[in-house]
Amino acid sequence: MDLNSASTVVLQVLTQATSQDTAVLKPAEEQLKQWEIQPGFYSVLLNIFTNHTLDINVRWLAVLYFKNGIDRYWRRVAPHALSEEEKSTLRAGLITNFNEPVNQIATQISVLIAKVARLDCPRQWPELIPTLLESVKIQDDLRQHRALLTFYHVTKTLASKRLAADRKLFYDLASGIYSFACSLWNHHTDTFLQQIFTGDETAATNSLERTLLSLKVLRKLTVHGFVEPHRNVEVMGFLHAVFERLKQFLECSRSIGTENVCRDRLEKTIILFTKVLLDFLDQHPFSFTPLIQRSLEFAVSYVFTEAGEGVAFERFIVQCMNLIKMIVKNYAYKPSKRFEDSSPETLEAHKIKTSFFTYPTLMEICRRLVSHYFLLTEEELTMWEEDPEGFTVEETGGDSWKYSLRPCTEVLFIDIFHEYNQTLTPVLLEMVHSLQGPTNVEDTNALLIKDAVYNAVGLAAYELFDSVDFDQWFKNQLLAELQVSHNRYKPIRRRVIWLIGQWISVKFKSDLRPMLYEAIRNLLQDLDLVVRIETATTLKLTVDDFEFRTDQFLPYLESMFTLLFQLLQEVTECDTKMHVLHVLSCVIERVNIQIRPYVGCLVQYLPLLWKQSEEHNMLRCAILTTLIHLIQGLGADSKNLYPFLLPIIQLSTDVSQPPHVYLLEDGLELWLVTLENSPCLTPELLRIFQNMSALLELSSENLRTCFKIINAYIFLSSSEFLQVYSGDLCRSFCELLKDITTEGQVQVLKVVENVIKVNPALGPQMFQPLLPSVFRGIIDGERYPVVMSTYLGVIGRVLLQNASFFSLLLSQMACECGQELDQLLGNMIEMWVDRMDNITQPERRKLSALALLSLLPSDNSVIQDKFCGIINISVEGLHDVMTEDPETRTYKDCMLMSHFEEPKVTEDEEPPTEQDKRKKMLALKDPVHTVSLQQFVYEKLKAQQELLGEQAFQALMETVDTEIVTQLQEFLQGF
């Protein structure tokens, strides 16, 4: 592009690209896309966005196109890469003037300079850093700020590079500019403090911005710029200076008040100081050792003494607590069990920690955490009253401990209590003993203190296992507190039921469960919504516990289920509905079929909830989970839910529908349990299988569940199912086998084996395209044992259950391989005998014996030649399946099934599904379970003897090892 002639055209198109009219916008975007690879285009863009007289939106767009071009075309190896000449011109142009007046554009220019620096600095762009260092000294406020902003983004980008050569370059850069960066930071910091002292707010705000940027640079250089930072005097000097500067800035925050314009920037700078310490501790724990004492003194004084009052704001307190927590928990500071095995650095750090955390210090931290930071605040109590569901969600926020005060204090308490439990246990128990008996409902402070202490006992449950007789405490005090119904006592009711939930899996006698269920039932009727939601959580923890007994729970099941359902209807927030649904799901899962009389109301409500949750996919996932447990509980009765259930499965498993991204995994699980519990195949249930082809194409982690679903259809109604879908299924399997893992191949072939087992007449024909590769795999000696075992299972089924099809397959393979039919058969038998040890399942081993024996009687010389191998496999099979009756001293085939018996199910076992029953019924038709291997061997040998005559048969038997013959005779005694 010629710069002069092109600038006007590009400017015009960029102007059109900022239009709100799509008819103007789209052609402009298309034109710009074509220009992206034109030489000179980025030089034109540079001219446009550095021209401050042009429209801001046009300049902004020019910067974005330039930035995107760096990602795509700056590398030498990129297609349509920029020429070295143009890149050189652009680099020079980018750092000519740091005078961009618009903040947003200035930030984007800084970022794109950093992107170029990542690729070119220092080799192709050695002048960048010196230019930046000179520019940040300029007295012009705007230029100085823009240069400092760029300096920060470049440092941040270079610090993020991880290759060894790049790290070395950054180390060299850091050591070269560290002294300058420190002096720059000190200069701007002193200037700010002086200006704030004289009351010059505008100047102070500008200086504070520069202080913040220079501190950001120093953070990156300090944390990432040195291999052993503790050996660098300037680095350690800066880190020690951080504490002094922090005190100065905190005093500033006290003096300037909340209305001051630079208050927000000031707090950001204070937080950045703490981030420097936290990052350094994280990346260089041993280099941090000289700072441990000072860090603990500083953090503890501001968080746990009067020094912090009126100065420390919430985010700063959180950062200080995180600093204490990281020092307490740091594995680098924990000696080995044998002290002498620990490094000197570890022992030094441990010694500093031990000398700091004395009994008085720990006691003060523990008491202040509980009696100050654990107290419910006015804001929280107001939120409880005005937005109880919001309060509940806020209380259970996931990863928020790093950023919010309450969860952060609780995590710090847990970590310190775990580390120093022997010291702190008596302190906490003393606090508990001082709170015996009910608390006066008029004394709000006493109620809040009790809530806080109970919170501490719940958080430290595992540490207090040997120190608290929780069963006695529950019976003698906690149970009574749950019965105080006064409205002002609700924080204690809510905290006590939460406390029980924390202890339920730690120490709680099974005999006390009925008393607890009684209390839970009463609390689920509490007037306060927060108490009921907390009670539901404890109920979930109780039924989830491994000591849960259904018989103890059944008397309360109906009333609790009804109350939980009422709670589900009452709550309105998506998160709360999900939570209550999870509790209901858990109850349904644990009581299983016992839930059937009580689920009518839930079944009627779920369609409405599903409709209401159209915009909330996570809530829909919770509904799917509930339905999974509901179907398992209802069994065959789940058929009544099909009008609602099947469209949900259809939507959740349709990959052309956007919600499948969230719903697919649970939707497939629901589809599977629906099939497993279905009493029969309905047209609607059959129709959903249309979704399967696309699911198999995905080849995702859900493939295993897809195969289970296919098998479930086969067991449910193989003829009807295969009549409609066998062609699609065969095509999908052929595609899958081209590019699938070994485990995937096995899953595909197990489906084929099941089809042949269930439908031996039609199964082999339906999957005929797959069988040659299976046969070929056997002949070639497939090297993966599990795959070979499955190959032999498939061909074994065909040979045993459809001999005529096996003959056709053998003929087809002989033509394809260019071998004699008998030679191919002999090779197959030989490989089968050789790889018998690949088969580990007793059913498949018996199947192999039956299949090879089915080749007898025969006068075929190849089969007679392999007779010894067939007998060897038969005797191995007999060893697998024959059990001796100790009384009659006779052998019996343990795999035989003569009739269907309803299995006796104990309380802890799940009842059999409809599919379990179908599998049992199918087993009654399976030769593996209906044919006695002992009798089959005898009949085949007798038939072979009759075919050949006594003398020839004896000659054949002499080819078998005498020890094998002896074992065979023992098994055939009585025939």
N, C-alpha and C positions, 0 to 999 in steps of 0.2 A: 504493500500500500504506500502511495505517495502521501506523506504526512499533511502537506498543505491542502491538497485536493480532497483527501479522504476525511479530514477532520470535520468538515461541514456536513458531509453525508452521514458519518457515524453519529455526529451530534443529533442530527435530525431523526435518525432511527432510534437512538436512545430515548429521545423525547417522546416518540411514539410508543416506546416500550414502557413508559411510565403512565400511559393512558389507562383509564378505567374501562374504556370501550374495547371489548374483546375483538371486534372487527379490525381495530387499529393495532391492538396489542399483539395478537397472534402472528401476523405477517412480520412485525418488527422483531419478535423473538426468534422467528425462523431465520430471518436475515442475519441477526447477530450470531446465531448458532453456526451459520455458514462462514462467517468472518473469523470465527475463533481460531481457525487454522491458517489464516492468511498472514504472511510476513508483514510486520509493521502495525498490525491491529492493536497490539498492547502498547506500542509507543503512542498511538492515537489516544487510547484510553488514558494513559498517563497524562498527556497534555490536557485532556478534558477534566479529569478529577482534580488536577492541581490548579485549574483556572477558577479562582474564587468568585468570579463575576457571573458564572453560569448558575442555572437553577440547581438547588440543593438535591432534589430528587434524581436529576440526571447524573450529577456527580456521584451520588450514592450508588446508583446502578453501575456506573463505570468502574467504581472501586470493586464492587462485587464480582463483575465479569473478570476484572484483572485478577482478583484473588482466586477465583475458580480456575482461571487459566494456569496459574502457578501449579495447582494440584495436578492438572492434566498434561501440561505441555512443557514444563520447565526442565524435567529430567532429560538428560541426553538421550536415553534409550526409549523415551516415549514416542509413540507414533505422532507425526507432525510436530516434533519438538522444535522449540524456538532456536534460532541460530545463535551461536556464541556471540556474534557481533551485536545482535539486538539485545541479548541478555545483558551484555556489558553496558550498553547505552541505558537500559532500564535501571540497572543497579545504581548507576551514577545519578540518574534523574530522581530516584526515590529518596536520596539523602541530600539533595541540594538545598532544600528549604524545609525547616520544621516550623511551618507557620500556618497550618490548617486551622481556620477559625471555628469550624463546627466540630463539637466533641465526638459525635458518633462517627463521623467520617475520619477524624483523627485516629480514633481507636482502630477502625478497619485498616487504615494505612499502616499503623504500627503492627497489626497482626500479619498483613501481607509481607511487610519487610521481614518479619520473623520467619515466615514460611520460606522466603528466599534464603535467609540466613541458615536455616536448617539444612538446605541443600548445598549452599555455596561457601559458607563461612567456616574457617578463615581462608581456605585455599584460593577460591576464585574471587573472594571479596575481602581481602585483607584490610581494606581501608574502612570497613563498616564500624568496628569497635572504636578505633581512634577518633573517627568522625563523631560518634555518639558521645565519647568522653569529652571532646572539645565543646560539643554543642550544649551539654548540660551545665557548662560553666558560664554560658552566655547570660548577661544580666536581663535581657528581654524576657519578661514573664512568660509570654505565649510560647516562644521558641524553646525556652528552657523546659517548660512543662511537656511539650510535644516530644522533645528529644528524650526526656526522662521516661515518658510513657513508652516510647519505642525501645529504649534501653531495657526496660522491664520485660517487654514481650519477647525481645531477642534472647535475653538471659533465661527466661522461663522455657522457651522452645529448645535452646541448646542444652539446658539441664535435663530435658526429658529424653534425650537420645541415650540408647542403652548399649550399643556396640562398643567393644573394648577400645577401638581406635578413637571413637567419638568421645568416650569417657576421658581418655587421655588428653584430647584437645581441650575439653572443658576444664579439666584440672589445671592445665597450663593457663587457660584464660582466667580462671578464678584466682590463681596465685598472682597473676599479673595485674589484676584490677581490684583486688580485695581492699587494699589500703585506700585507694581512691574512693571506692564505694562506701567505706566506713566514714571517711572524712566528709563525703557528700551528705550522708545521713546525719552525722553529728551537726553539720552546718545548718541543715534545714530544721532539725529538731530544736537546736538552740534558738534559731530565728523565730520559730513558732512559739516557744515558751516565753521569749522576750516580748513578742507581739501580743500574746494573750494576757501577759502581765500588765502591759500598758493599755489594754482595752481596745486595740486596733483589730476589730473582728474581721474585716474584709481581708486585710493583709495576713492575719493569722490563718484564715481559712485557706488561702492560697499556699501558704507555707506548709500547712498540715497536709495538703494534697501531695506536695513534693516529699514530705517526710514519709507518707504512706507508700509512695512509689519507690523511693530509695530503700525503704525497709523491705519491700517485696523483692527487690533485686538482691539484697543481702540475705534474705531467707533462702533463695535458690542457691546462691553462692556458698552459703554456710553449710547447708544440708547436703548438697550434691557436688560441691567443688573440691573436696579434699578426701583422700583415702584415710588419713589418720588426723582428723581435725584437732584432736587434743594436743598434738605436737606443734600446732601453729599458734604463736603467742597472740596474734591479732584476732584470730577466730575466737579463742577463749576469752580474750579481752572484750570483744563485742558481746559475747553471750553473758558475761558478768555484768556488762553495762546495761543489758536488757532489763535486769531487775531494778536498777536505779531509775532508768527511764520510765519503767512501768509505774513506779511509785510517784514520779513527777506527773505523769499523765493522769493517774487516778486522782491525785490532789487537784489537778486542773478540772477534772470532771466534777469534783465537789464544788469548785468555786464558780464555774460558769453557768450552772443551772440547766434545766431541761429545755428551756426556750431558746438557748443560744443556737445560731445557725450552724455552727461547726460541731455541735454535740454528736450528731450521728457519725461524722467522720472520725471524731475523737474516739468513740467507742469501737469503731472498726479498727483503728490503729492499735488500741489496747488489746483487742482480740488477736490481731496479727502478731503482736509480741508473744502472746501465749502459744500461738501456732508455731512460731520459730522454735520455742522450747520443746513442744510436743513432737514436732517433726524430727528435730535433732535427736531427741530421746529414742524415737522409733527407729531411725536409721543408724545411729551410732551409740548404742546403749553404754558401751565401755568408755567412750570419749565423754559421755555425759556424767560419769562418776564424780568428777570434781564439782559438779553442779547439783548433786542429789541433795546435800544438806541444805543448800541455799534455797533450792526449789521447794522443799518440804516446809522449811521455815516460812517462806513467803506465802505459799498456798494456804497452809494451815492458819497463819495469822489473819489472812483476809477472809477466810471462810469460817473459821471456828473460834475467832476472838472478836472483841469489840473493835479492833483495828479496821475491820471491813465495813462497819456500820456507816451508812450514809455515803459510802464510796463505791462499794462493789455492786454492780448491776448483774442481772440474772445470767446473761451469757458469759460474763467473766467468771462468775462462781462456778458455772458448769465447766469451763475450761480448767480452772484450778482443781476441781474435783477429778477431772480426767487426768491431770498431771499427777496427782497423788495416786490415783488408781493404777496408772501405767508404771509408776515406780514400785508400788506394792506388788503388782502381778508380774513384773518383768522377769522372764525365765533366766535372763543373763545374770540376774542378781540373786538367784536361788542356788545355794550350795547343793552338791550331791549328798546323798544319805551319808556317805563317808566323806567327811570334810576334807580329808587329805587328797581326795580325787578331784577337788574343785580347783579351778584356775585362780591364781592370785588376784586377778581383776574381779572375779566373782566374789571372793572372800572380802576384798576391800569394800565393794558396794554393799554387801550384806552387813558388814560391820557398821557402816554409816547408817543404814536403815535401822539396825538394832539399837544403836545409841540414840537415834531420834525417837523411835516409837517406844517410849517408856510407858510405864503403867499410867501415870497421871495424864500424859498426852493422849494415849489410847482411850482412857476413860472419858476425857473431855470431848474427844471426837465422837465417840459412841453416844454420849448423852446429848450432845448438841445435834447430831444427825437425827436422833429420835425425837427429842423434845422441841426442836426448832424446825428442821427441814421436813420432817415427816408430817407435821401438823397440816391438816386441811386448811387452805387459805380462805379468806373471805370470797375471793373470785371463784374458787372451786365450789364453795357452799352455795353461792348464788347460781352458778351453772347447774349444780345438782337440782335446785328448785325449779329453775326456768327451762332447762334443757337436759332432763335426766339421761336420755339416750346419748347425747353429745358428751356428757360427763363420763359415761361408761366407756365410750370409744376412746376418749382422751386418756382414761386411766389404764387402758390395755394397749396403748400404742406400741408397735413392734420395736423397730430399731432406734426409737427416739431417745434412748438414754444418752446418746452422745450430744444431744442438742437441747433437751428439755430438762428443767431442774428436777422435777419429782423423780422420773425414772433414773436420772443420773445419780441422785442421792441414794436411791435404793440399790443400784448396782455397786456403788462405792461401799455402802454398808455391807453388802454380801461379801465383797472381796476382802475388806478389812477383817470382817468377822471370821471368814475362812482362814485367813493368814494368822490371826491372833486369837483364835477361839478360846484357848485356855485362859487367857487374860480377860477377855470380854464376856465370857459366859456368866461369871458371877455378877458382873455389872448389870447385865440385862435381866438376870433372874431377880436381882434386888428391886429393879424397876417393876417387874411383874408382881412381886410380893406386896409392894406398896399399893397395889390396885385391887386387892382382894375385895370381893363383895360387889354389890351393885353400886353404881355411881349416881349421885344426885342429878336428876334430869335438868335442874335449874342451873347447874354449874357447867356452862358451855366449855370452859377451858379444861375442866377435868375430863369431860367426855372426849375432847380432841386429844388430850394426852393419852388416854386409855386406847383410843383408836390407833395412835402412833406406836405405842408399845406393842399392842397386839400385831400390828403390821410388822414390826421388827421380829417378833417371835415366829411369825409365818415365814418371813424371808430367810430366817436362820434355822428352819426346821431340821434340816439334815445335820447341822452342827450341834443342835441341842438334843439329839436323839437320846443320849445317855443321861441327860441332866434334867429332863422334864418328864414327869409321869402324866402324859397327855390324857390317858383314859380317865384318870381320877379328876384331872382338871376339867375335862369335858362334862363328867357327871356332876361334879360338885359346884361348878361355877358357870361354865360356858353355856350349858343347856338352859340354865335359869335366865341368863342374859338374853338368850334368843326369845324368851317369853315375855320380856318387857315390851309392851306394845306402844308406849308413849312415842309420839311423833319425834320428839327431840332425841330419842334413844336410837333412832334409825341408823346413824353412823356406826353404832356399836353392833347392832343386829347384822348389818351388812359386813362389818369387819370380822365378826366372829364366824359367820358362815364361810367367808373367804378363808379365814385361818384354818378352819376344819378341812377345807379343800386342800390346803398346803400340807397338812399333816396326814391326810388319809392314806397316802402311799408310804409314809415314813413310819408311823406308829399309831395304829388304831385297831382295837380288838374287834374281831368279826362279830362277837356277841352284841356289841353296841350298835351295830348297823340299824336294827329296827328302830331304836330310839332316834338315831340320826334321820332315818327316812320320815319318821313322824314329824320331826322338827322341820325338815325340808318341805314336807307337804303343807305345814302351817305357814311357812315363810313364802311359799308360792302364792299364798292368798294375801300377802302383806299389802297394805295400802300404797307403799312406796315402790315405784317401778325399779329403781336402782337396786333395792334389796332383792326384788324378785329376779332380776337379771343375774345378779351375783349368785343367788341360790341355784339358778339353773346351771351356772358354771360348776358349782360344787357338786351338783347331781351328776354332771357329765364325768367329773374326775372320780366320783364314787363308783359309778357303774363301769367305768373304764379300768378300774383297779383289778389286779389279778386275784384278789381275795373276794371279789363280788360273787354272791350266791343268789341265783334266780329265786329259789324258794323263799328267801328272806324278803325279796323285793316284791314278789307277786301281790301280796295284800295291798300294796300301795300303788300298783301299776295303773289301775283305771283312773284313780283320782289325780295322780301326778301327770299322766298323759293328757288328761282333760285340761288341767291347769297350764301345762306347757303350751298346749294348743291355743288356749285363751291368750297367753302371753305373746305367742307368735302373731295372733291377729291384732293385738293391741299396739305392738311396737310399729314404728313407721320408717325408721332409718334402715337402709339397705344392709349396713354392717350388723345391726342388731338382729334383723331377721335372719341373716346368715348364721349368726351365733346360735340363736334359738333352734334353728333347723338342724344344726350340727348336734345339739343336745338331743333333740327328738330322734335323729338318725342313730345316735349312740345307744339310746334306750331300745329302739326297735331292733338294732343289731344284737344286743345282748339277750333280749327275751325271746327273739325269733318268733316261732309260731304262736307263742302265748299272746302276741300283740293283736291277733286277728279280731277279737271282739271289739276293739277300741279304736280302730283306725278309720272308721266311716267318716268322721268329721274332717279328718286330715285329707282323706282321699277327695272329698268334695271341695275342699279349700284350695288344694294345690293347683288345679287348672286356673283359678282366678289369680293366684300368686304368680304363676308362670306368665300369664298375660300382662300383669302389672310390671313384671321385671324385664320387659323387652329391651330396655336400655341398660340393664345391669347384668352383664354376662357372668360375673362372679357369683351373684345371687342365684342365677340359673344353674351354675355348677353345683351349688349347695342343694338346690332342688333335685338335681340328677342324683346326687349322693343319697339323699333321703329316699328317693324312689328305688334305688338299688337295694337298700336295706328293707324297704317296704315290700318289694317283690319277693325277696328271700323269706320274709316273714309270712307273706300271704300264700306262697307256693302256687298251686294250681288255680286258686281263687283269683290270682292276679289277672286272669283272663278278663275279668269284669272291668279292668282299668284300660283295656286296649284302645277304646275311642279317644282317650286322652294321651295314653302312653306312647302309642305307635307313631303319631305325628311328631312327638318330641324326639323319638329315636331317629326318625326320618330327617328332621332338621339338623340334629346334632352331628350326624354322620355324613351329611351331604357336603362334600368338599367344595361345591360350587356356591355354597351359602357362606357369607362372611363370618357368622357366629361360630362356625366349626373350629376356628382357630382356638377358641376358648373351651368349647364344649366337647370336642371330639373324643378325648380320652375317657371322660366320664360317660359320654354317650355310647361308646363302644361297650363299656363295662355294663351299662344298663341293657343294651341290646343282648349281650351274652346271658345275663341272669334272667332276662325275660324269656329267652329261648329255653334255658335250662329248666325253668319252672312252668313252661307252657304245656298244657295237657294235649294240645293238638295244633296242627299247622293251619292257620287261617289265611285266606287270600291276602289280607292286608299285611300280615307278618311275612308272607312270601314276597310281596311286592317290594318291601324295604330292601331286599337283597340287591336291588338294582344299584344301590350305592356302593356295592363291594368292589366292582371292577376298578373304579377310580381310587378307592382306598388301597388296593393292592398295587396300583401304579405308583402310589406315593412311596412305597417301601420304607415307611417310617418306623419309629420305635414301637408303634402300635400293631405291627404285623403279627406278632404272636397272638394278640387278642383276636385279630381278624381270622386267623386259622382256627381258633377255638370256636368262633361263631360259625364258620363253615362246617366244622365237625358237628356242631349242635344241630344245624339244619339236616345234616345227613342222618343223625340219630333220630331226629324228630319225624321225618318223613322222606326217606331217601328217594323213593320213586317219583313222588310229586315234585320234589325239589330239583332233582337231576333232569327230569323231563323238560323243565323250563330253563335251567341255568347251566347244564353240563357243558354246552358249547362255549359259553362265556368263560366258565371256570377253567376249562382246558386251555383256552387261548391265553388267559391271564397267567396260568401256571407255566406255560411254555415260555412266555416272556420273562417271568420271574426267574426261571432257572438259568437264563442266560447271564444274569448279573445279580447274584445273591450270595450271601454268606453260607458257610457250611451248615450252620444251624438252620438257616432259612430253607435250604434244600431238604433237610430232614423234615421240617414242618410240612412242606408241600407234599412230600412222599408219604407222610403219615396220613394225610387227608386221602390220597389215592388209595392207600392200603385199607383205610376205613371204608371207602366206597366199595371196594372189591369184597371186603368182608361182609358188609351189609347187603350188597346186591351183586353176588358173584356172576349172575347171568349177564347183566348189562354193564356192570362196572368196568371190566377190562375193555369193552368196546368203546365206552365213553371216553376213556383216557388212553386210547390206543396210540395217539401221537407221542405220548410221553414214554411209553413202555420200551421202545427200542433203545433209548439212551440209558434206561435203567439196566436193561439186559447187557448192553455194551459195557456199562460200569462194572458189572460182575465179571465179565470175561477179561476186561483189562486189569482187574485186581485193584479196584478203588482203594486209595491209600488211607483215607480217613475211616477208622473203624466204625464210627457211629453212622456214617453215610452208607458204608458197605452193609452194615446190619439192616438198615432200612431198605436198601436195594433187595436184599435176600428176603425180607419180609413181604415186599410187594410181589416179587416173582414167586415166592412160596405160596402166597394166596392164589395166584393165577393157576399155578401147577396143581395145587390141591383141590381147588374149588371150581375150576373151569378148564379141565384138561384139553378139551377140543380147541379152545382159544390159545392155550399154550403151544399146541402143535402148529397152529397158524403163525404164531409169533416166531417160533423156532425156524419155520420155513422162510419167513420174511427175513430174519436175521442171517440165515445161511446164504441167501441171495445177496444181501447187502455186503456181507463180509467175504463173499467168494469162497466159502468153505463147504465141505460136505456136511449134511445135516447131522449125521451121527458124530462126526468129529467135533462140531460145535457143542452138541449135547454133552459129550465127554469132557470138553474143556470147562463147561459150566459146572458139572458135578465136581470135577477136580478142584476148581477154585472154591466152590461151596464148602467142601470138606476141609480145604486148607484154611479157610477164613472163619470156620465155625466159632473160634474163640472171640471173634469180633462181636458176636451176639451175646449180650449179657442178660436180657430179659428172659425169664423161664418160659413165658408164653411163646416168644419167638423161637426159642430153641426147640420147643416141642413142635411148633409149626414146621421148622426145617426138617425134623425127623419124619413127620407125617407126609410132607411134600415129597421128599426123596423116596420114601417107602412106596408112595403112590405110583412110582415108575415100575414097581413089581406087580405081578410076575411078568417077566420079559425074557425072550430068547435072543434079544439084541445083544450082540457081542460087546458093544461099548458099555452098555449098562452092566453086563456081567463082569466086564473088566473093572468097573468102578464099584462092584458089589461090596468089597471089603470096606471102602469108605462109607458106603450107605449104612452098613451094619455098625461101624464105629460111631457114626452120628446117632443112630438109633439107640445104642447102649448109653451114650452120653445123655441123650434125652430121657431115658429111663432113670438114670441116676438123678436127674433134675426133678422129675415129677413123682417118682414112686416113694411112698412112705410105707413103713412096715407096721402092721398091727401087732402090738406086743403080745396080745393074747393068742391070736390064731397063727402068728408067725407068717402071715401071708402079706403080699404087697398090694397096695391100692394106688391108683392114679389120683393124686391130690387135686388135680385141676378139673376133675369131672364135676359138672353141675347137673343135677337131675330135675330140680324144680325151683320155682322162684319163692324165696322167703323174704318177708318184710323184716329188715334188720332191726334188732332191738337197739334203741338209741338211749344212751345215758343222758342225764341232765346237761352235762358239759358238752355233749356232741350236737352238731347240727343235724336235723332230720334229713333223710335223703331227698334230693330234688327229683322232679319228674324225669330229668335226664338220667339220674342215677338208676332209676327204676327201668328206664328204657334200655340202658346199657346191660342191665342184668337180664332182661328179656332177650336181647340180641345175643347175649352169651350162650343162651340155651339153644341157639341155632348154629353156633360156631363150632366147627370140628375140634378146635383146640380144647373146648370145654365139654364136648359131647362124645368124642371118640376116645376110648381107652387106648393109650399108646401101647400098653402091654398086649392087649388083644389084637390091635392092628398089626403089630410086629409078628405075632404068632400067625395070624391069618395070611399075611403076605408071604411069610417064609413057607407056610404049608402050601400055598398056591404055587410058589416057585418050585417047590419039591415035586408037586404033581405035574407041573409043566415039563420039567427036565428029566424026571425019574430019579430014583434014589441014588444011583451011582454018580450021575452028573451033578446032582445037588450036593453030595458029600464032597466032591472035588471042588465045587464052588466054595463050600464052607471052609475047606482047608486053606483058602487064600486069606482067611481072617485069623488074626493073632489068637493063639490058644487062650490067653488070659481073658480076652474080650469074649470068646465063645463061652468060657466058664461063667463069666458074669451074666451073659445072655441067658444061659440055662437056668441060673438061679432066679432071674426075674420071671422066667416062663414056667416055673414049677407049677404043676396043677393043670396045665393045658394039655 
